[in-house]
Amino acid sequence: MTRMTRLLRYSAVLSVFAWVAAAVLVLLPSSAGSAVAADSEAQSQTKTLTRDYFDASGSPVTKTNKVTVHIDRHTDIQANERVHITWSGAHPTGGRTTNPFGAGGMEQEYPVMIMECRGDTDTVTPQTCWTDTSEERTQSSLADPAADDAVWLDDKGNGDADNQRISGLTDAEADAIPDGDCTFGKTLAAHITPFQAADGKISYGCSDNDMPPEAAQTSSTPPNEIEAFTDAHGNGSDDFEVRTATENASLGCSATVQCSIVVVPIEGISCTSPAQQQCNLTGNYQAGQLNDGLGADLTVSPKLWWSPSNWDNRFVFPLQLALPPSVCALSTTAGSPVAFYGSELLSQAALQWTPAYCLNKSRFNWQDNVTSDDAGFQLMQNGGAVAAEVSGRGADDADVGYAPTAVTGWGIAFEIDKPDGTQLMSLKLDARLLAKLLTESYPGSTLGASRPGLANNPYSINLDPEFQELNPGLDVRHFSEAASTLLAISNSSAVMQQVTSYIAADPEAMEWIDGKPDPWGMKVNPAYKGLKLPVTTWPLKDGWYPKESGSACLNDNPAPYLQKIASPLSSLRLISQAMFYYWPNVSTVCQFNSSTGLYELSRVPQQGIGSRFMLGLVDLGDAARYDLPVAALQAEPGHYVGANAAGMAAAVELATPAPTAAIDADKLSTKAKKQAEKQAQAAAGLLPETLDQTAFRSSGSAYPGAMVVYTAAKTTGLDKTTAARVAQFIRVSSTEGQVPGRGNGQLPDGYLPITKTGATARLYAQAQAVASVIAAQKVPQEPAASNPSASGSATASTSASASPSAVASGDTSGAAPPGSGSAPAPAAVGTAAPAAGGSVDTSSAPLVRTAAITSGLGGGLLPLLLIVGLFSGAVALGGRVWLHLKGAR
Amino acid sequence: MTVLTLQRAPRARQEIRPGAPEETMAIASSATLIIALVCGWMLVQLLVLGGITQQRSQHLLYAEFRSQLAQATAPTGELDYNQKPIAPGSPVALLSIPKLGLQQVVVDGTASGDLMAGPGHLRSTPMPGQAGVSVVMGRASTYGAPFRELPDLVKGDHITVQNATGTVDYVVDDVRGAGDPIPAAPSGATAGRLTLVTARGSGFLSALRPGAAIYVDASTDKATSTGVVAAAVPTSEQVMGRDTAALPLLVLLLAALAGLVLAVSVARRHVRAVLVWTCAAPVAVALAWGVTDQVIRLLPNLM
């Protein structure tokens, strides 16, 4: 055989082999692989306050102010709740400081001092009033009467004890002073106001070393006592935050320990003689003049709030605190807590509802835990939680019923001061402005304006002509970083889904995000251009680092600048807290930390009252609790609707019920088809209603931020006790829990009551229906709902008949592992019998039959191999033998 | 006297002339020999060698599952104790059917490749032994054919499953094929059903022709609690699914085999045949084994 022949032969063999392989591959066509979800509550008091002093010529003068103080609520006060206090007729304040809280407001003249004190009208004393620093409690000056520095010794109302050089302490207290503390030289006079804690411990407060432990927390929790500003007309207002024993154990206010809000309008010390030069002063500053650091006259400053001239003018408003959240944990009769997990929107209602459950023997210890909607829903599916509180449908919910529990929503809270220093109480916003804030398109400062693409944008929202058109009369000259962003949530949230749906429903806003400039030339931040909405987690897409910041600190500490302005927080509660402390979360302050030796970026300081500008995304329950004003949002173009009862009712009226699932009717008889339709309707009645933003956009009166919170629980598989409890909760929360009020079990402000008649009638009916279904624990017969599952997954089916290639048996429980976020699981194929029943009722329900799944390859391959192999082997053998006989081998 | 030894002269070999019918016959016989070898190898692999592979896999899986049970780290759901998805092919349960003398470790995943090691658990259902409907698939004729005798089960037979949480005893309800009614879903917090899926053939050489899926349902009312379940499985893990993910590796192995053939043909010109084949034979066997394994993955998983 020649070499050529041999080569040819081998290549022939090779090619045969290749053909065999190709044939094998051709026989198996590749298929696309598929990739493996609130008496009257308000109170008013009026007093006539006088100050007797001597003018420059020595004649006596009596200054009179008839002051009326009004608070908007005083019962069932929850922790951190803000009480709105207004007054009129007071003496105008001079030397206004930007931070009037705690020691920051001490250098003002004639402010109104508001404090939280232990005791009621007859038992409050300066010793039980909380102040954050020793400066507010102890005053010392030269004792020389000629200089008259120790002005408090001149007070007309002083008793004998108050005229001592060192005054303010009883003998027992004076004896018990720790060594080295509260020592004042002979030349000094001092007045000490010790603080008596709830447990009886005395803190002398002579220096900051001897203050109660909570006083050291000014860095993280700002003080709540305030020296508030009164304008030239004698009017003023304040939102006072009430703290309970949980926040301030030394003060110790609780449902059982009486506390009050004490309002002391500072009139000034009444003097006894014209020779008392310092006492008779009337103030350095004009009414409304800003503080320039030159010091206030002591006689009219809040430093002497405890002096009889001021203290006797006090207005005391006793508070009745609500039961704390821990009352259920501490109760021995309540039983172990039954936890529902989910939406943060329900938190404020839960605060008032929880004691009505755990303290009632015929109910159970209901506990509401906050998680994201998805996590709560999965917990409920897995059996880890009894029920979930969600605002929309979850994944694979064929056996879940949704009962409407609360109508509330989200809003944009604002703390904005007008140029005259008073607080703005109404604001209008539209979707494009929200888009501008969220997409970090306002640079915030010249540093931010150096970002490519933002050079022509207004530095903050108050400089934006679109904003100015909607809200005239605000500051149009100063920009700030806090005014260039909306404080939002960083986590995945149903609220964010709704906010972005609101933006997505506005074509102008979406065009602007896609890159079209607004009528004044402002363009979207290039990092956010073309962003697809809605989303459940707002992405922080701007990773631009400023290159030349001009600051050594910033150069050493590079950070994406606009993200540091946005700085979202992880929960709505934290946003509300930042709002009521007027403390933006902007983290662009660069400082040198001497203890670590590093430059660090930290949070900007609190905004001063009179020059605030802050916007935050909050839920309406928190906004009502903390007295945060909420902006009116644009519904129909040109119509701005506020978050009030009328707006929410109009929004709820526009909700559409869940659509009935389609039925594949060709394999069913008429009777079975009717049955299937009835089942589909019953199934749709368990599902949440849809609040469509495009529907809101065509309404002139619907508030776009309305949302409904549903209690989601399984309709099958729960044990009797649990099912009964969930049903009880749904019934109680939809009736007793919807009575507006501030008491136990009532519905707080910020929620629209669900009533039998009116806009929420359908929700009420659904709640009762779902409660019955859950109590019965029967599955209403339903065909599998159609699912937007991933392409290629051949398991979705919309008919009651057998599904091909699906797992051909009863319900498959499919809770996705957390973090999968993939297509929802295929819904269960309808079963032939109710789950609770034991017998199969084949006469009325459609029978499900096993699908025929065959494989030609499986049936034919092995015999084929056998036959082909034998045949080829025979041919090969025969060939070889023939060649051998022919002599070729 | 000289003895004449008569030796037959070696028969002269005739050169095969190009064009002659001998050449055609030579090529044809070589080609058909190759085909016969391939078919024969595949049959042997599927029916015999595959069984050996499966037995070895079961042995190793049993040891692994035993130690996991002892340390309480056996998976109770699709996520392990570190909240990470468990790998397909890890043991999840021990299945025994006394009537058939069957004891197999059930692995996670039901793609064709997974079922080469033993019966597999469909990942979108609860683990065997847990409440709800759990599906286990197994091969009927190849790779040890653990589920070959499944159609012999009748109502009332016992199946025992040992999973991470406990031992559960099932009683067979029915054996159903196409057109038979599906039983009702299990009701109750501890009710569970185990559905064993395999294939069955009919007619001539039925043992080698598993073409139609059949199901065996067994139920219990003492199931353990359900763990995490996967959301959806790709078509390759459904009943009679094929795994096209095997193609890339198959192509690689075929290329290696082709390269081997080339190398052998080149070497034979310079070295003696015996030496060449001594070196090449094990490599050829290994590559052929690998190729066949990949090809099996392209075939239906219940074969």
Chai-1 contact restraints between the chains, C-beta under 6 A:
chainA,res_idxA,chainB,res_idxB,connection_type,confidence,min_distance_angstrom,max_distance_angstrom,comment,restraint_id
A,M1,B,I16,contact,1.0,0.0,6.0,A-B,restraint_1
A,Y10,B,S265,contact,1.0,0.0,6.0,A-B,restraint_2
A,A12,B,I27,contact,1.0,0.0,6.0,A-B,restraint_3
A,V13,B,S30,contact,1.0,0.0,6.0,A-B,restraint_4
A,L14,B,V261,contact,1.0,0.0,6.0,A-B,restraint_5
A,V16,B,A31,contact,1.0,0.0,6.0,A-B,restraint_6
A,V16,B,I34,contact,1.0,0.0,6.0,A-B,restraint_7
A,F17,B,I34,contact,1.0,0.0,6.0,A-B,restraint_8
A,V20,B,V38,contact,1.0,0.0,6.0,A-B,restraint_9
A,A21,B,L254,contact,1.0,0.0,6.0,A-B,restraint_10
A,L28,B,L298,contact,1.0,0.0,6.0,A-B,restraint_11
A,S30,B,T244,contact,1.0,0.0,6.0,A-B,restraint_12
A,G33,B,T244,contact,1.0,0.0,6.0,A-B,restraint_13
A,S34,B,P234,contact,1.0,0.0,6.0,A-B,restraint_14
A,S34,B,T235,contact,1.0,0.0,6.0,A-B,restraint_15
A,V36,B,P234,contact,1.0,0.0,6.0,A-B,restraint_16
A,A37,B,A231,contact,1.0,0.0,6.0,A-B,restraint_17
A,S793,B,A232,contact,1.0,0.0,6.0,A-B,restraint_18
A,A794,B,T235,contact,1.0,0.0,6.0,A-B,restraint_19
A,S805,B,Q238,contact,1.0,0.0,6.0,A-B,restraint_20
A,V807,B,V135,contact,1.0,0.0,6.0,A-B,restraint_21
A,S809,B,V133,contact,1.0,0.0,6.0,A-B,restraint_22
A,S809,B,I182,contact,1.0,0.0,6.0,A-B,restraint_23
A,S809,B,T195,contact,1.0,0.0,6.0,A-B,restraint_24
A,G810,B,V133,contact,1.0,0.0,6.0,A-B,restraint_25
A,G810,B,A185,contact,1.0,0.0,6.0,A-B,restraint_26
A,D811,B,A185,contact,1.0,0.0,6.0,A-B,restraint_27
A,T812,B,T125,contact,1.0,0.0,6.0,A-B,restraint_28
A,S813,B,G132,contact,1.0,0.0,6.0,A-B,restraint_29
A,G814,B,V229,contact,1.0,0.0,6.0,A-B,restraint_30
A,G814,B,A231,contact,1.0,0.0,6.0,A-B,restraint_31
A,A815,B,V229,contact,1.0,0.0,6.0,A-B,restraint_32
A,A816,B,A231,contact,1.0,0.0,6.0,A-B,restraint_33
A,P817,B,E78,contact,1.0,0.0,6.0,A-B,restraint_34
A,P817,B,L79,contact,1.0,0.0,6.0,A-B,restraint_35
A,P817,B,V228,contact,1.0,0.0,6.0,A-B,restraint_36
A,S820,B,A231,contact,1.0,0.0,6.0,A-B,restraint_37
A,S822,B,A231,contact,1.0,0.0,6.0,A-B,restraint_38
A,A825,B,A231,contact,1.0,0.0,6.0,A-B,restraint_39
A,A825,B,A232,contact,1.0,0.0,6.0,A-B,restraint_40
A,T831,B,A184,contact,1.0,0.0,6.0,A-B,restraint_41
A,T831,B,A185,contact,1.0,0.0,6.0,A-B,restraint_42
A,A832,B,A184,contact,1.0,0.0,6.0,A-B,restraint_43
A,A833,B,A184,contact,1.0,0.0,6.0,A-B,restraint_44
A,A835,B,S187,contact,1.0,0.0,6.0,A-B,restraint_45
A,A836,B,S187,contact,1.0,0.0,6.0,A-B,restraint_46
A,V840,B,A184,contact,1.0,0.0,6.0,A-B,restraint_47
A,L847,B,P181,contact,1.0,0.0,6.0,A-B,restraint_48
A,V848,B,I182,contact,1.0,0.0,6.0,A-B,restraint_49
A,R849,B,G179,contact,1.0,0.0,6.0,A-B,restraint_50
A,R849,B,P181,contact,1.0,0.0,6.0,A-B,restraint_51
A,T850,B,R176,contact,1.0,0.0,6.0,A-B,restraint_52
A,T850,B,A178,contact,1.0,0.0,6.0,A-B,restraint_53
A,T850,B,D180,contact,1.0,0.0,6.0,A-B,restraint_54
A,T850,B,I182,contact,1.0,0.0,6.0,A-B,restraint_55
A,A852,B,A178,contact,1.0,0.0,6.0,A-B,restraint_56
A,I853,B,A213,contact,1.0,0.0,6.0,A-B,restraint_57
A,I853,B,V239,contact,1.0,0.0,6.0,A-B,restraint_58
A,I853,B,M240,contact,1.0,0.0,6.0,A-B,restraint_59
A,T854,B,G211,contact,1.0,0.0,6.0,A-B,restraint_60
A,T854,B,A212,contact,1.0,0.0,6.0,A-B,restraint_61
A,S855,B,G211,contact,1.0,0.0,6.0,A-B,restraint_62
A,S855,B,M240,contact,1.0,0.0,6.0,A-B,restraint_63
A,S855,B,P300,contact,1.0,0.0,6.0,A-B,restraint_64
A,L857,B,L299,contact,1.0,0.0,6.0,A-B,restraint_65
A,L857,B,P300,contact,1.0,0.0,6.0,A-B,restraint_66
A,G858,B,A199,contact,1.0,0.0,6.0,A-B,restraint_67
A,G858,B,P210,contact,1.0,0.0,6.0,A-B,restraint_68
A,G858,B,G211,contact,1.0,0.0,6.0,A-B,restraint_69
A,G858,B,P300,contact,1.0,0.0,6.0,A-B,restraint_70
A,G858,B,M303,contact,1.0,0.0,6.0,A-B,restraint_71
A,G859,B,R209,contact,1.0,0.0,6.0,A-B,restraint_72
A,G859,B,G211,contact,1.0,0.0,6.0,A-B,restraint_73
A,L862,B,L208,contact,1.0,0.0,6.0,A-B,restraint_74
A,P863,B,L205,contact,1.0,0.0,6.0,A-B,restraint_75
A,P863,B,L208,contact,1.0,0.0,6.0,A-B,restraint_76
A,L865,B,C39,contact,1.0,0.0,6.0,A-B,restraint_77
A,L865,B,M42,contact,1.0,0.0,6.0,A-B,restraint_78
A,L865,B,L43,contact,1.0,0.0,6.0,A-B,restraint_79
A,V868,B,C39,contact,1.0,0.0,6.0,A-B,restraint_80
A,G869,B,A36,contact,1.0,0.0,6.0,A-B,restraint_81
A,G869,B,C39,contact,1.0,0.0,6.0,A-B,restraint_82
A,G869,B,G40,contact,1.0,0.0,6.0,A-B,restraint_83
A,S872,B,T32,contact,1.0,0.0,6.0,A-B,restraint_84
A,S872,B,I35,contact,1.0,0.0,6.0,A-B,restraint_85
A,S872,B,A36,contact,1.0,0.0,6.0,A-B,restraint_86
A,G873,B,A36,contact,1.0,0.0,6.0,A-B,restraint_87
A,V875,B,T32,contact,1.0,0.0,6.0,A-B,restraint_88
A,A876,B,S29,contact,1.0,0.0,6.0,A-B,restraint_89
A,A876,B,T32,contact,1.0,0.0,6.0,A-B,restraint_90
A,A876,B,L33,contact,1.0,0.0,6.0,A-B,restraint_91
A,A876,B,A36,contact,1.0,0.0,6.0,A-B,restraint_92
A,G879,B,M25,contact,1.0,0.0,6.0,A-B,restraint_93
A,G879,B,A28,contact,1.0,0.0,6.0,A-B,restraint_94
A,G879,B,S29,contact,1.0,0.0,6.0,A-B,restraint_95
A,R880,B,S29,contact,1.0,0.0,6.0,A-B,restraint_96
A,L883,B,M25,contact,1.0,0.0,6.0,A-B,restraint_97
A,K886,B,E22,contact,1.0,0.0,6.0,A-B,restraint_98
A,G887,B,Q14,contact,1.0,0.0,6.0,A-B,restraint_99
A,A888,B,Q14,contact,1.0,0.0,6.0,A-B,restraint_100
A,A888,B,I16,contact,1.0,0.0,6.0,A-B,restraint_101
A,A888,B,E22,contact,1.0,0.0,6.0,A-B,restraint_102
